[in-house]
Amino acid sequence: MEVSQRMRDEVILHQWKLLRIDRCRSHWGMTERGGYTFPNGIFVFMHFGKRPIRIEVDTERVGEVESLIEGMEYKKKEKDGNIEFSVAFENRGRYLDLLWDLYTIGMETESLGW
């Protein structure tokens, strides 16, 4: 099977997105707990291999996050002046898409380096 230039470009873009997201990792170590702190102030926490993930966001970004997770099973509650979403995702691909969408909330395309 021959790999087209479009396929190569998609793989490169995917790897670039993963690199950007990985730079926001806030928990490292031998435990299975993981988390991200994005530049826009959104926090994502999860236990690898388990669902749901938790998304913590300030009240200014609640509408944007709710529009991203629309159609997914989630719960919402107030916690320490912020809003916490507990989101069940379908698969790893959807999870990575959700992470990228959360990472890019409030960012201009130019600031992403495109």
QUIUR-V668761 format. One record per residue. SS is DSSP state (hx for helix, st for strand, lp for the rest). BURIAL is b if it has 24 or more other ideal C-beta (glycine too) atoms within 12 Angstrom, else e. D_LAST is the distance of its C-alpha to the last C-alpha in Angstrom with 1 decimal. Layout:
# QUIUR-V668761
SS;BURIAL;D_LAST
SS;BURIAL;D_LAST
This chain:
# QUIUR-V668761
lp;e;29.8
lp;e;27.2
lp;e;23.5
lp;e;21.4
hx;e;18.2
hx;e;16.7
hx;e;18.1
hx;e;16.8
hx;e;13.2
hx;e;13.8
hx;e;15.4
hx;e;12.7
hx;e;10.2
hx;e;13.2
hx;e;14.0
hx;e;10.7
hx;b;11.2
hx;e;14.8
hx;e;14.3
hx;b;12.4
hx;b;15.3
hx;e;17.9
lp;e;17.3
lp;b;18.6
st;e;21.8
lp;e;24.8
lp;e;27.6
lp;e;28.5
lp;e;31.9
lp;e;34.4
lp;e;34.5
lp;e;32.8
st;e;31.3
st;b;27.6
st;b;25.4
st;b;22.1
st;e;21.6
lp;b;18.2
lp;e;17.1
lp;b;17.9
lp;b;21.5
lp;b;21.7
st;b;23.8
st;b;24.2
st;b;27.3
st;b;28.8
st;e;31.3
lp;e;30.0
lp;e;31.6
lp;e;32.8
lp;e;32.0
lp;b;31.3
st;b;28.5
st;b;28.7
st;b;26.1
st;b;27.1
st;b;25.7
lp;b;27.1
hx;e;28.7
hx;e;26.0
hx;b;23.5
hx;b;26.2
hx;e;25.6
hx;b;21.9
hx;b;22.8
hx;e;25.8
hx;e;23.8
hx;b;21.6
lp;b;24.8
lp;e;26.8
lp;e;28.8
lp;b;28.9
st;e;31.9
st;b;31.6
st;e;33.8
st;b;33.2
st;e;35.2
st;e;35.3
st;e;35.3
lp;e;35.8
lp;e;34.4
st;e;31.2
st;b;30.7
st;b;30.6
st;b;29.6
st;b;31.0
st;b;29.1
st;e;30.3
lp;b;27.7
lp;e;28.6
lp;e;27.0
hx;e;24.5
hx;e;21.8
hx;e;22.2
hx;b;22.3
hx;b;19.0
hx;e;17.4
hx;b;19.2
hx;b;18.0
hx;b;14.3
hx;b;15.3
hx;b;17.3
hx;b;14.7
hx;b;12.3
lp;b;15.4
lp;e;15.3
lp;e;11.8
lp;e;9.7
hx;e;6.3
hx;e;5.9
hx;e;7.7
hx;e;5.8
lp;e;3.8
lp;e;0.0
